[in-house]
Amino acid sequence: MKQISTPEEARRLARTILSDIVLYNAAKVKEGIEKDSLFEVLSDELAEGRKYYDNMVAPALRGDTNFFNEAVIDVLLKQGGKHKSDIW
């Protein structure tokens, strides 16, 4: 399979992965935001998403960018921001 080699495609993939994590783990997202344990609660899902992203995106592009981490903030935290939280 051909690896993703453009920043636009890498950014889109990262956002899609994080959107899926939010969609399929809504209860965990809510719990993690409300209890300030988001990264612990979703550690397995985030690790799996990161592994998939790394396998799909060309190494040269991964080294120059941080699209996956940007998507964690842009998608996971912003979409989850509707939940009550003392810190988010």
Secondary structure, 3 states (H helix, E strand, C coil): CCCECCHHHHHHHHHHHHHHHHHHCHHHHHHHHHCCCHHHHCHHHHHHHHHHHHHHECHHHHHHCCHHHHHHHHHHHHHHCCCCCCCC
